Amino acid sequence: MTLLLALTIFLGVAGCSKEDEPLPENAVNTENTENTEKTPQEEAQDASTGDKPVLQTAFVQAKGEPSIAAASAILVEQTTGTILFDKNAKEKMYPASMTKMVTALVVMDHFNADELITVGTEINEVSLDSSKAGHILGETLTVKNLIRGLIIPSGNDSANVLAAAVAKKVENDPNLSFIESQNVFAKLMNEKAKELGAVNTHFTNAHGYHDENHYSCAYDMALFARAYLDNSTLTEIANEKSFAGNGADNMFVQSEGMKTQDYAWRSHNLLITDNEYNYSYASGIKTGFTNEAGHCVSAAAEKDGNIFIAIIFNSPDPGRWVDAKSLFEFGFNSYEKVHLGKVATPVEEVPLTKHNRLEGDTLGVVFNRDVITYLPTGAGSKITTNTVYEEKYLDENKDGTFKLKAPIAKDEKIGTVSFQVDGKTVMTEDVYAGRGVTKGTIWSNIKYFFKNFTSIIFSKNGLIGLGVIVGICVLLFVGFRILGGRRRKRYSGGYSLRQPSSLRRGRKSRRRFK
């Protein structure tokens, strides 16, 4: 029992070497963690519905913003959703035919690109001044070519055909009237907008022809454009300057009773066609115009692996092309991609306490996704980080350093990292346990001791521990010797070899008789 006690004390002394190492200066901060000022990211999250993808303003805004003629505009990096420029981005605007991005998204939720749809009387439900793709009653087209008719020539008739087909499929009713179909489809569009995190959007039709209750904003349109570009079929169509071919891709001949026709469509997007406003990096997406909406465009451009989205509302022609190009140049020339953290790669290694030392003495703290943003060129070097761990995992030493205490489950959220510029928090990101940490026991400590006997014995703390054991043994030995001596002394004093006086007197009497 004594040996076990000494071994336990030794393990406690020898096992504290790594745990007593202080954390990095920026690793833990439990003071002044409350920040009442919301970051741009938090503001966007508040504006969205639930846990939806949202746009977030860049940590630092680049100088030299371009002068934009549009009433409302936004520039967003596609993969991260970083806002690089914002002019009245959440103000209510009329989207006109930019609406058709959402129409295409809803259609792709319910149909495959190669499925066939037959045109019905819904093509007659378009205004005379609408843009049309030129479909005819009873004609059969592929879904992909109907979307081409929707995007390239901006066909309102294509929008009606697609909306009717989706509504009838969803309601399982081929006899839905056009009004019923339009209402069903508009409801699906609004649900899609909400799903994507829209903050100021309401749709009433599939094509964007003016309606007072049909509106959106640049912020929301950027969300829709991001989702649009995530679909490879839709991205392909947005990039096409023109389309020439059969509506059903020549799957049928007229004698089979299937009505088809050939098309020759040309894009209205001057950023991608051959003209004076062409922008070599442009790749779509959708134009729009009504008298109420003015000239609009949702545009995309790619350069050096960076994809930017520009949304332009109500810019006097040819302002939408000039504005979009100016925003793209501003983005490409003034910002750079900055990698703040990589998924599953430790942000830092934090010392542990009360843990099973056989599993290691530190815990790698990780992000659960790649943390990437865009900053003004050269600003990445100014970012500092501060990690705040949840109180239930913290164990404070007398010297003021902190450790994380076991047990901790793998992938458990254990804190947050704040990214700061000039002392101001501009973004926060949750961090997680990179592995599971089990609680230590006396038996795991003993196993650890024997497994690492040599390194423990000859370490600084090991020698100290050994000295403690030797000291304890010496004290125990001396104590036992002293205790044993006292016992022997008590024994010799309690049982004397001297004879009783009566016995001595008896012997004297016997001598007299002789």
C-alpha positions in Angstrom: 0.0 0.0 0.0 2.9 2.3 0.8 4.5 1.6 -2.5 1.3 2.3 -4.4 0.9 5.6 -2.5 4.5 6.6 -3.4 4.0 5.6 -7.0 0.8 7.7 -7.3 2.6 10.7 -5.8 5.5 10.2 -8.3 3.1 10.0 -11.2 1.4 13.2 -10.1 4.8 15.0 -10.0 6.3 13.6 -13.1 3.1 14.0 -15.1 2.7 17.7 -14.8 5.6 18.8 -17.1 3.5 19.3 -20.3 0.3 20.3 -18.5 2.0 23.2 -16.8 3.2 24.7 -20.1 1.5 28.0 -20.7 -0.9 28.4 -23.6 0.0 30.8 -26.5 -0.8 34.4 -25.5 -3.8 34.5 -27.7 -5.1 31.1 -26.9 -7.4 31.7 -24.0 -9.2 34.9 -22.8 -12.0 34.6 -20.3 -12.1 38.3 -19.6 -14.2 40.8 -21.5 -15.6 38.2 -23.8 -19.0 39.9 -24.1 -19.2 42.0 -27.3 -22.4 43.9 -27.8 -21.4 45.2 -31.2 -22.5 42.8 -33.9 -20.2 41.9 -36.7 -21.4 42.1 -40.4 -21.6 38.3 -40.4 -23.9 38.3 -37.3 -26.1 41.1 -38.8 -26.6 39.0 -42.0 -27.4 35.9 -39.8 -30.0 37.9 -38.0 -31.6 39.0 -41.2 -31.8 35.5 -42.7 -34.3 32.8 -41.7 -32.8 30.1 -39.5 -29.5 28.4 -40.3 -29.2 29.5 -43.9 -26.3 30.4 -46.1 -25.8 34.2 -45.9 -23.6 36.8 -47.2 -21.0 38.5 -45.0 -19.2 41.8 -45.4 -15.4 41.6 -46.0 -13.4 42.1 -42.8 -11.8 45.2 -44.2 -13.2 47.2 -47.2 -10.8 48.1 -49.9 -10.3 51.7 -50.8 -11.0 53.2 -54.2 -14.5 51.9 -54.6 -15.9 52.6 -58.1 -18.6 55.1 -58.8 -21.8 53.2 -59.7 -24.7 54.7 -61.6 -27.1 51.9 -60.5 -29.7 52.7 -57.9 -28.8 49.5 -56.1 -25.8 47.1 -56.5 -23.7 44.5 -54.8 -20.4 42.6 -55.6 -20.0 39.2 -53.9 -17.4 36.5 -54.1 -19.2 33.3 -55.1 -17.7 30.5 -53.0 -17.5 32.4 -49.6 -20.3 34.9 -50.0 -18.1 37.8 -49.1 -19.5 41.2 -49.9 -16.9 43.4 -51.5 -19.2 46.3 -52.5 -22.6 47.3 -51.4 -24.9 50.1 -52.5 -28.4 50.0 -51.1 -28.2 46.2 -51.4 -31.2 45.4 -49.2 -33.6 48.0 -50.6 -36.7 46.8 -52.3 -36.3 46.8 -56.1 -38.1 45.2 -59.1 -36.1 42.3 -60.5 -37.7 42.0 -64.0 -36.3 39.0 -65.8 -33.5 38.4 -63.3 -36.4 36.5 -61.6 -35.8 33.7 -64.0 -32.7 32.5 -62.1 -35.1 31.4 -59.3 -37.5 29.9 -61.9 -34.7 27.8 -63.2 -33.6 26.7 -59.7 -37.2 25.6 -58.8 -37.5 23.7 -62.1 -34.2 21.8 -61.5 -35.6 20.8 -58.1 -38.4 18.9 -59.8 -37.1 17.8 -63.3 -34.0 16.4 -64.8 -32.5 18.3 -67.7 -33.2 15.6 -70.3 -36.9 15.1 -69.4 -39.5 16.2 -71.9 -42.3 18.8 -71.6 -45.1 19.6 -74.0 -46.2 23.2 -74.5 -49.7 24.0 -73.6 -52.0 27.1 -73.7 -49.9 28.8 -71.0 -47.9 30.3 -73.8 -50.9 32.5 -74.6 -50.7 34.0 -71.0 -48.0 36.5 -71.7 -48.3 40.2 -72.5 -47.8 41.3 -76.0 -44.7 43.4 -75.1 -43.0 40.4 -73.3 -39.8 38.9 -74.6 -40.5 35.5 -76.0 -38.6 32.4 -77.1 -41.2 31.5 -79.8 -42.8 28.2 -78.6 -45.8 26.8 -80.3 -48.8 24.9 -78.9 -48.2 21.1 -78.7 -44.5 21.3 -79.2 -42.2 19.1 -77.1 -38.9 20.3 -75.8 -36.3 19.0 -73.3 -36.2 20.8 -69.9 -32.7 21.9 -70.7 -33.8 23.6 -73.9 -36.8 25.2 -72.2 -34.4 26.7 -69.6 -32.2 27.8 -72.6 -35.3 29.6 -73.9 -35.8 31.1 -70.4 -32.3 32.4 -70.1 -30.8 33.2 -73.5 -33.7 35.0 -75.3 -35.4 35.6 -71.9 -38.6 33.9 -73.0 -41.6 34.7 -70.8 -43.4 31.9 -72.7 -40.7 29.5 -71.6 -41.2 30.6 -68.0 -45.0 29.9 -68.2 -44.4 26.4 -69.8 -41.9 25.5 -67.1 -44.1 26.8 -64.3 -47.2 25.0 -65.5 -45.3 21.7 -65.8 -43.8 21.9 -62.3 -47.1 22.9 -60.7 -49.0 20.1 -62.4 -46.3 17.6 -61.3 -46.3 18.9 -57.7 -50.1 18.9 -57.4 -50.4 15.7 -59.4 -53.1 17.4 -61.4 -52.7 17.7 -65.2 -55.8 19.8 -65.4 -54.6 22.8 -63.3 -55.6 26.1 -64.9 -52.8 28.6 -65.7 -53.8 30.8 -62.8 -53.7 27.9 -60.4 -50.3 26.7 -61.8 -48.9 30.2 -61.5 -49.9 30.5 -57.9 -48.5 27.1 -57.1 -45.2 27.9 -58.8 -44.9 31.3 -57.2 -45.4 29.7 -53.8 -42.5 27.3 -54.6 -40.4 30.3 -55.7 -41.0 32.0 -52.4 -40.2 28.9 -50.5 -36.9 28.6 -52.4 -36.1 32.2 -51.7 -36.6 31.6 -48.0 -34.5 28.5 -48.1 -31.6 30.4 -49.6 -31.8 33.1 -46.9 -33.6 35.9 -48.7 -34.4 39.0 -46.6 -36.6 41.2 -48.9 -38.1 39.1 -51.7 -41.6 38.1 -52.8 -42.5 36.6 -56.2 -45.9 36.4 -57.9 -44.9 34.9 -61.3 -42.2 32.9 -63.0 -41.0 35.5 -65.5 -40.7 38.9 -63.7 -43.1 40.9 -65.7 -44.0 43.9 -63.5 -46.2 43.4 -60.5 -46.2 45.6 -57.4 -46.0 42.6 -55.2 -43.2 41.0 -57.2 -39.9 42.4 -55.8 -36.5 41.6 -54.5 -33.2 43.3 -53.6 -29.5 43.1 -54.7 -28.5 41.1 -51.5 -31.1 38.4 -52.3 -30.3 38.3 -56.0 -26.7 37.6 -55.1 -27.9 34.6 -53.0 -29.9 33.3 -55.9 -27.0 33.8 -58.3 -24.7 31.8 -56.0 -27.2 29.0 -55.9 -27.6 29.2 -59.7 -23.9 28.9 -60.3 -23.7 25.8 -58.0 -25.7 23.9 -60.7 -23.4 22.9 -63.6 -26.3 22.7 -66.1 -27.5 26.2 -65.3 -24.0 27.6 -65.3 -23.4 26.1 -68.8 -26.5 27.8 -70.1 -25.7 31.1 -68.5 -22.3 31.0 -70.4 -23.9 30.4 -73.8 -23.8 33.4 -76.2 -26.3 31.7 -78.4 -28.2 28.5 -79.1 -29.0 27.0 -82.5 -30.7 23.6 -82.6 -33.8 21.4 -82.2 -36.0 21.9 -79.1 -36.1 18.2 -78.5 -32.5 17.6 -79.4 -33.6 15.7 -82.5 -34.9 12.8 -80.4 -38.0 12.5 -82.7 -39.0 12.9 -86.3 -42.2 14.6 -87.3 -43.7 11.4 -88.6 -43.7 10.0 -85.0 -46.4 12.5 -84.1 -44.2 14.6 -82.0 -44.1 18.3 -82.8 -40.7 20.0 -82.5 -39.0 22.9 -84.0 -35.5 24.4 -84.5 -34.4 27.6 -82.7 -31.7 30.3 -83.1 -31.4 32.3 -79.9 -28.9 35.0 -79.1 -28.1 36.2 -75.6 -29.1 39.7 -74.5 -26.1 39.8 -72.2 -23.6 42.2 -73.8 -21.0 41.3 -71.3 -20.5 37.8 -72.9 -21.4 38.6 -76.6 -19.1 40.2 -79.1 -19.6 43.9 -78.8 -18.0 47.0 -77.3 -19.2 46.1 -73.8 -17.8 42.6 -73.8 -15.9 41.6 -70.7 -13.5 38.8 -71.3 -13.9 37.2 -67.8 -17.7 37.4 -67.8 -19.8 34.2 -67.6 -23.5 35.1 -67.5 -26.0 35.2 -65.8 -29.3 37.0 -66.5 -30.4 40.4 -67.8 -33.7 42.1 -66.9 -35.7 45.1 -68.0 -39.1 46.7 -67.5 -40.1 50.3 -67.4 -40.5 50.1 -63.6 -37.3 48.1 -62.9 -35.0 49.8 -65.4 -32.0 48.1 -66.9 -30.7 45.3 -64.7 -28.2 42.5 -64.8 -27.0 39.7 -62.6 -23.5 39.0 -63.9 -20.7 36.6 -63.1 -17.0 36.8 -63.9 -14.1 34.4 -63.3 -10.4 35.2 -63.1 -7.4 33.3 -61.5 -9.8 30.9 -59.8 -11.9 33.8 -58.2 -15.6 34.0 -59.2 -17.4 37.3 -58.5 -21.1 38.0 -58.8 -22.3 41.6 -59.6 -26.0 42.5 -59.2 -27.0 45.8 -60.9 -30.5 47.3 -60.4 -31.9 50.2 -62.4 -28.8 51.6 -64.1 -29.4 53.8 -67.1 -28.4 52.0 -70.3 -25.6 51.3 -71.0 -24.8 51.8 -67.3 -25.5 48.2 -66.3 -22.6 46.9 -68.5 -20.2 49.7 -67.3 -21.2 49.2 -63.7 -20.8 45.5 -63.8 -17.3 45.7 -65.4 -16.2 48.4 -62.9 -17.3 46.2 -60.0 -15.4 43.2 -61.4 -12.3 45.2 -61.9 -12.5 46.5 -58.4 -12.9 43.0 -57.0 -10.1 41.4 -59.0 -7.6 44.3 -58.5 -8.3 45.3 -54.9 -9.0 42.0 -53.0 -7.2 38.7 -52.4 -8.3 35.4 -51.0 -7.1 34.7 -47.5 -7.1 31.3 -45.9 -7.9 31.7 -42.2 -8.1 28.0 -41.4 -8.4 24.6 -43.0 -11.0 21.9 -42.0 -9.6 19.3 -39.5 -6.2 21.0 -39.3 -5.3 22.0 -35.7 -5.7 25.7 -35.0 -3.5 25.1 -31.9 -2.5 22.3 -29.5 -3.9 22.9 -26.1 -2.6 21.2 -22.9 -4.9 18.8 -21.1 -5.5 17.9 -17.5 -7.4 15.0 -15.8 -7.0 13.0 -18.9 -5.7 9.6 -19.9 -2.1 10.3 -20.7 -1.7 7.3 -22.8 -3.7 9.2 -25.5 -1.5 12.3 -25.4 -1.1 15.4 -23.3 -2.5 18.0 -25.8 -5.7 18.4 -27.8 -5.7 19.6 -31.4 -8.5 22.3 -31.7 -10.0 22.4 -35.3 -12.5 24.1 -37.5 -15.2 22.0 -39.1 -14.9 23.8 -42.4 -12.4 25.7 -44.4 -12.4 29.3 -43.3 -11.7 31.5 -46.2 -12.4 35.2 -46.9 -11.4 38.0 -49.1 -9.5 41.0 -47.9 -7.9 44.1 -49.5 -4.5 43.1 -51.0 -1.9 42.9 -48.2 -4.4 43.1 -45.3 -4.2 39.5 -44.4 -1.0 40.1 -42.4 -2.9 42.4 -40.0 -5.3 39.8 -38.8 -4.9 38.5 -35.2 -6.9 35.8 -33.5 -8.2 35.1 -30.0 -9.6 31.8 -28.8 -12.1 31.6 -26.0 -12.9 28.2 -24.6 -16.2 27.2 -23.0 -16.0 27.4 -19.2 -17.0 23.8 -18.5 -13.8 22.6 -20.2 -11.4 25.1 -18.6 -9.1 24.4 -15.6 -7.0 27.3 -14.3 -3.6 26.8 -12.7 -2.4 28.9 -9.8 0.0 30.7 -12.3 -2.9 31.9 -14.4 -2.4 29.4 -17.3 -5.3 27.4 -18.6 -5.8 23.8 -19.6 -8.7 21.8 -21.0 -10.1 19.1 -18.7 -11.3 15.7 -19.7 -13.6 14.2 -20.7 -14.2 15.8 -24.1 -16.0 14.1 -27.0 -14.6 14.2 -30.5 -16.1 16.9 -32.7 -17.6 18.6 -29.6 -17.8 22.4 -29.8 -15.3 23.7 -27.2 -15.0 27.4 -28.0 -14.7 30.1 -30.6 -12.0 31.9 -32.5 -12.4 35.6 -33.1 -10.6 37.3 -35.9 -9.5 40.8 -35.2 -8.3 43.8 -37.2 -6.8 46.6 -35.2 -8.2 45.2 -32.0 -11.8 45.0 -33.4 -13.5 41.7 -33.7 -14.8 41.3 -37.3 -15.7 37.6 -37.4 -16.0 34.6 -35.1 -15.8 30.9 -36.0 -16.6 27.9 -33.8 -13.8 25.4 -33.0 -14.1 21.7 -32.1 -12.2 18.9 -30.5 -10.1 17.2 -33.0 -10.2 13.9 -31.1 -11.9 12.4 -28.1 -10.3 12.8 -24.7 -11.1 10.3 -22.0 -10.7 10.8 -18.3 -7.6 9.5 -16.6 -7.6 6.9 -13.8 -4.9 5.6 -11.4 -4.5 2.5 -13.6 -4.0 4.5 -16.8 -1.4 6.6 -14.9 0.4 3.4 -13.8 0.3 2.0 -17.3 1.6 5.3 -18.6 4.4 5.2 -16.0 5.7 1.8 -17.0 5.3 2.5 -20.7 7.4 5.6 -20.4 9.6 4.6 -17.5 13.0 5.7 -18.8 11.9 9.0 -20.2 9.9 9.7 -17.0 12.7 8.8 -14.6 15.4 10.9 -16.3 13.2 13.9 -16.9 13.5 16.9 -14.7 10.2 16.3 -13.1 10.9 12.6 -13.0 14.1 13.2 -10.9 12.1 15.4 -8.6 9.5 12.7 -8.3 12.2 10.2 -7.6 13.6 12.4 -4.9 10.2 12.7 -3.4 9.9 8.9 -3.3 13.3 8.5 -1.8 12.5 11.1 0.8 9.3 9.4 1.7 11.0 6.1 2.0 13.7 7.5 4.2 11.1 9.2 6.4 9.2 6.0 6.6 12.3 4.0 7.4 13.4 6.4 10.2 9.9 6.4 11.5 9.8 2.7 11.7 13.2 2.6 13.4 12.1 5.1 16.0 8.8 3.3 16.6 10.6 -0.1 16.9 13.1 1.3 19.5 10.3 2.6 21.6 8.5 -0.7 21.6 11.7 -2.6 22.7 12.3 -0.1 25.5 8.7 -0.5 26.7 9.1 -4.3 26.6 12.4 -4.4 28.7 11.0 -2.1 31.3 7.7 -4.0 31.9 9.2 -7.5 32.4 12.3 -7.1 34.8 14.5 -10.1 35.6 14.9 -9.0 39.3 13.3 -11.5 41.8 10.5 -10.5 44.2 11.6 -9.5 47.8 9.6 -12.3 49.3 11.6 -14.9 47.3 14.8 -13.3 48.3 13.8 -13.5 52.0 12.9 -17.1 51.6 16.4 -18.0 50.4 17.9 -16.2 53.4 15.8 -18.4 55.8 17.0 -21.6 54.2 20.5 -20.5 54.8 19.8 -20.2 58.6 18.5 -23.7 58.8 21.7 -25.0 57.6 
